[in-house]
Amino acid sequence: MTPLPDPEAQIAPRKRSRRRSLTPWLFLAPGMAMFAVYVLIPIVQSVWVSFHDWDGLGQMRWIGTANYSELWWDDAFYTSLRNNVIWLALYMLAVPLGLMIALFLNQTVRGIRIYKSLFFFPFVISQVVVGLIFSWFYAPGFGLLYALIEWVTGSGVALLADERYVTYGIIAAGLWPQIAYCMILYLTGLNAVAPDQIEAARLDGAKGWRMLWHVVLPQLRPATFIAVVVTVIGALRSFDLVSIMTAGGPFGSSRVLSYYMYEQALSEYGYRMGYGAAIAVVLFGIMMIFISGFIWKMWRDEKGQ
Amino acid sequence: MFPRPIQSMSPAAQRLYRVALPVMLVLWLLPLLGVAMTSIRPSSDLAQGNYFGMPSRLAFENYVTVFRNSPLAQYLWNSFRITIPVVIGAVALSCLTGFALAVYKFRLSLVVFFMFVAGNFVPFQILMVPVRDLTVNLGLYNTITGLALFHIAFQTGFCTLFMRNFIKALPRELIEAARVEGVTEWQIFWHIVLPLVRPAIAALSVLVFTFVWNDYFWAMVLTQGAATQPVTAGLNSLNGQWIAAWHLVSAGSILAALPPVLMFFLMQRHFIAGLTLGAVK
């Protein structure tokens, strides 16, 4: 957008510009103050706490990097970290699966709007409820999936009680709403795909996969970007499902960093705020790699406008 | 349009599509349907092993039992008491911040904007210890106010992102013309911009309502007990008490899911506009 000449600025330039330069900050003040107190400053404080031994009540004791060297030798930390990597990798499936469902639903038949809304349903409900629903789905004896597996293979699998499968079981529960989210992003994106380009490509004989790959997907790039952003963030933020479905069990095998941090800082295992903060800093560091990538891209788009 | 409209395909393909739609939907919602069925199944069915067949009768008394024998009503009420002030607070603050970042050109504008955006993506755990400490020190631990204040601050990040982009897309001439007339900046905000961002306010309201209603982590960190906890944390403790009473757990889950679901169906278009962050049209 080209900046328009400001007629008033010519009338009283100095007074005008001084007032104008203060005004945005007045509008920003309340929101920025709240955001600084509850979000920005706590990030710095957490880093500070991570160099201390603290039970949350008494005196903080400076112990340097002792929390971090303890993490280095902590098996539970590596289990959580490994599970985070599995979460991240499998969660990304939500993007192509969401696209598939969106392509399936992108038709104009009677009642399709209701179908679209109902497919989106899982995203609207709380992860706590999703966790309970899937706990029931997997439950040995009376769970629907358990019964299905038993019927097909002859013996049921107690997914959430088995160290080998538990993380995958929870991720499947998490994928359910995440696929719905990606689906809605792609449905909205597909609406905006230029019909003339599709028609032109069709005249050139493009169809199916080649059409999708060379003509449609490039136009869906904004949708894909947001789908990837929210999926990465969602995967690394996973906490609710782990807490509801297994509380990190069995034997801590389904912990992720976010849950392990909570466990160390605020549960019956004791109030180890410093150690918890160190885990949080590691998780934050991992997420910052992604966040700075996203911000960098958004920044570039913004400058390019 | 992609894929090719089904109307241009053979009648057989069209019929197949008509059948596939409901079948896929049922498969997709299978876990949810199962829980909905369980919630109206009498406990005698579960005792006799009738888990998947038709319920022997519709046992709506499960819902009555849930209300009578547990503080679920109180939990639901708490959720409303937390969520509604947060919606108002976060949307109000972000109207101001969004206006400032979209209308004025100043050096740090983009830096401030991306601070809000980045803060919105951080893991909750990096905030947990200091925010809990701050809330305790303010004497707000285990209060609705303490939880709501945090949510207002955090949601302001997301709301600012959305609001700023929305206001930026408004025709700039409107604001410039008002300035020529000598209208004050506050009046421009109040009388010109605010009426135009009504769709954005609607979108943010439904989204923030859903996000905050569904929050579980902060409820666990900043509150305890039925007097203050919202329904998500409440369900977690009820789940602990009702081991294997799946008809009650299911009924409670359905009730907890209902308000955001209603919200979604009432304001669907706004909801989706918000979720795409305004970046996908």
Contacts between the chains, C-beta under 8 A, distances in Angstrom:
chain1	res1	chain2	res2	distance
A	1	B	172	6.6
A	3	B	105	7.2
A	4	B	172	6.6
A	4	B	173	7.3
A	4	B	176	5.3
A	6	B	176	7.1
A	6	B	179	7.0
A	7	B	179	7.8
A	7	B	180	5.3
A	8	B	179	5.5
A	8	B	180	6.4
A	8	B	182	7.6
A	19	B	185	8.0
A	20	B	104	7.0
A	20	B	185	8.0
A	21	B	106	6.3
A	23	B	100	7.7
A	23	B	104	6.6
A	23	B	185	4.9
A	24	B	100	4.1
A	24	B	101	7.5
A	24	B	103	7.7
A	24	B	104	3.9
A	24	B	106	5.6
A	24	B	109	7.3
A	25	B	100	7.5
A	27	B	96	4.6
A	27	B	97	6.8
A	27	B	99	5.6
A	27	B	100	3.6
A	27	B	189	7.3
A	28	B	96	7.1
A	28	B	97	5.4
A	28	B	100	4.7
A	28	B	101	7.5
A	28	B	112	6.6
A	30	B	93	5.7
A	30	B	96	6.3
A	31	B	93	4.1
A	31	B	94	6.4
A	31	B	96	5.9
A	31	B	97	3.9
A	31	B	156	5.1
A	31	B	160	6.5
A	32	B	97	7.0
A	32	B	112	7.1
A	34	B	93	6.5
A	34	B	149	7.8
A	34	B	152	6.3
A	34	B	153	4.0
A	34	B	156	6.0
A	35	B	115	7.8
A	35	B	116	6.5
A	35	B	119	6.2
A	35	B	153	5.6
A	35	B	154	8.0
A	35	B	156	5.5
A	35	B	157	6.2
A	37	B	134	7.4
A	37	B	153	6.7
A	38	B	127	7.3
A	38	B	131	6.1
A	38	B	134	7.7
A	38	B	149	7.3
A	38	B	150	5.4
A	38	B	153	3.5
A	38	B	154	6.3
A	39	B	119	4.4
A	39	B	122	7.3
A	39	B	127	6.4
A	39	B	153	6.2
A	39	B	154	6.1
A	39	B	157	6.7
A	40	B	115	7.0
A	40	B	119	6.2
A	41	B	130	7.2
A	42	B	126	7.3
A	42	B	127	4.5
A	42	B	129	7.8
A	42	B	130	3.7
A	42	B	131	5.4
A	42	B	134	7.5
A	43	B	122	6.6
A	43	B	126	5.5
A	43	B	127	6.9
A	45	B	129	7.5
A	45	B	130	3.9
A	46	B	126	5.0
A	46	B	127	7.0
A	46	B	128	7.8
A	46	B	129	5.8
A	46	B	130	5.8
A	49	B	129	5.5
A	49	B	130	7.1
A	56	B	129	7.5
A	56	B	132	7.6
A	56	B	133	7.1
A	103	B	2	7.6
A	103	B	3	5.6
A	104	B	24	7.1
A	106	B	1	7.3
A	106	B	2	7.2
A	106	B	3	6.6
A	107	B	3	7.8
A	107	B	5	6.6
A	107	B	6	4.9
A	107	B	17	7.1
A	108	B	5	6.7
A	108	B	7	7.8
A	109	B	6	6.4
A	109	B	17	7.2
A	109	B	18	7.2
A	109	B	21	7.7
A	112	B	21	8.0
A	115	B	21	5.8
A	115	B	25	6.2
A	117	B	264	7.6
A	117	B	265	6.9
A	117	B	268	6.2
A	118	B	25	5.8
A	118	B	29	6.8
A	119	B	25	6.8
A	119	B	28	6.0
A	120	B	264	7.8
A	121	B	29	6.6
A	121	B	32	7.0
A	121	B	261	7.3
A	122	B	29	7.8
A	122	B	32	7.2
A	124	B	210	6.3
A	124	B	257	7.7
A	124	B	260	5.2
A	124	B	261	5.4
A	124	B	263	8.0
A	124	B	264	4.6
A	125	B	32	8.0
A	125	B	214	7.5
A	125	B	257	4.1
A	125	B	260	6.7
A	125	B	261	6.5
A	126	B	213	7.1
A	126	B	214	3.7
A	126	B	216	6.9
A	126	B	232	5.4
A	126	B	256	6.3
A	126	B	257	6.5
A	126	B	260	7.3
A	127	B	214	6.6
A	127	B	216	6.6
A	128	B	214	7.4
A	128	B	216	5.1
A	128	B	232	4.4
A	128	B	235	5.5
A	128	B	236	6.4
A	128	B	256	7.2
A	129	B	235	7.2
A	129	B	253	4.6
A	129	B	256	5.7
A	129	B	257	4.8
A	132	B	35	7.5
A	132	B	235	6.8
A	132	B	239	6.4
A	132	B	249	6.0
A	132	B	250	7.9
A	132	B	253	4.9
A	133	B	31	4.7
A	133	B	32	6.1
A	133	B	34	7.7
A	133	B	35	4.9
A	133	B	253	6.6
A	134	B	31	6.1
A	136	B	31	7.5
A	136	B	34	6.8
A	136	B	35	5.8
A	136	B	38	6.8
A	136	B	246	5.9
A	136	B	249	7.3
A	136	B	250	7.0
A	137	B	30	7.9
A	137	B	31	4.5
A	137	B	34	6.6
A	139	B	246	7.6
A	142	B	46	7.1
A	142	B	49	7.8
A	142	B	51	4.2
A	142	B	246	7.1
A	144	B	30	6.8
A	144	B	31	7.2
A	144	B	34	4.9
A	144	B	51	8.0
A	144	B	52	6.6
A	147	B	51	7.3
A	147	B	52	6.7
A	176	B	31	7.4
A	181	B	275	7.0
A	184	B	272	5.9
A	184	B	275	6.2
A	184	B	276	7.6
A	185	B	275	7.3
A	185	B	276	5.8
A	185	B	280	6.1
A	188	B	272	6.3
A	188	B	276	5.1
A	188	B	280	4.9
A	188	B	281	7.4
A	189	B	280	4.9
A	190	B	2	6.8
A	191	B	281	7.8
A	192	B	280	7.1
A	192	B	281	5.1
A	193	B	1	7.7
A	193	B	2	6.1
A	195	B	1	6.0
A	198	B	1	6.6
A	198	B	2	5.4
A	207	B	4	7.7
A	211	B	2	6.6
A	212	B	2	7.3
A	215	B	2	7.7
A	216	B	2	4.9
A	222	B	279	5.2
A	222	B	280	5.1
A	223	B	276	7.5
A	223	B	280	4.8
A	225	B	279	7.5
A	226	B	276	6.6
A	226	B	277	5.8
A	226	B	279	5.7
A	226	B	280	6.5
A	229	B	121	7.9
A	233	B	121	5.4
A	236	B	123	6.4
A	237	B	123	5.9
A	237	B	124	6.9
A	239	B	124	7.2
A	239	B	125	8.0
A	239	B	216	7.7
A	239	B	217	5.5
A	240	B	216	4.6
A	240	B	217	6.7
A	240	B	232	7.9
A	243	B	216	7.3
A	243	B	220	7.6
A	243	B	236	7.4
A	244	B	216	7.7
A	244	B	236	6.2
A	244	B	239	7.4
A	257	B	125	7.6
A	258	B	123	6.1
A	258	B	124	7.2
A	258	B	125	5.2
A	261	B	125	4.4
A	261	B	128	7.4
A	262	B	125	6.9
A	262	B	128	7.3
A	262	B	217	7.8
A	262	B	220	7.7
A	262	B	221	7.8
A	265	B	128	6.7
A	265	B	129	6.1
A	266	B	128	7.6
A	266	B	132	7.7
A	266	B	220	8.0
A	266	B	221	6.6
A	273	B	129	5.0
A	276	B	125	7.6
A	276	B	128	7.5
A	276	B	129	6.4
A	277	B	129	5.2
A	279	B	125	7.2
A	280	B	123	6.8
A	280	B	125	4.0
A	280	B	126	4.5
A	280	B	128	6.8
A	280	B	129	7.4
A	281	B	126	6.8
A	283	B	123	5.0
A	283	B	125	5.9
A	283	B	126	7.0
A	284	B	122	6.4
A	284	B	123	5.8
A	284	B	125	7.7
A	284	B	126	4.2
A	287	B	121	6.9
A	287	B	122	6.6
A	287	B	123	5.5
A	291	B	118	5.6
A	291	B	121	4.8
A	291	B	122	7.3
A	294	B	121	7.3
A	295	B	114	5.5
A	295	B	117	6.5
A	295	B	118	5.6
A	298	B	114	7.3
A	298	B	117	7.0
A	299	B	110	7.1
A	299	B	114	6.4
A	302	B	110	6.4
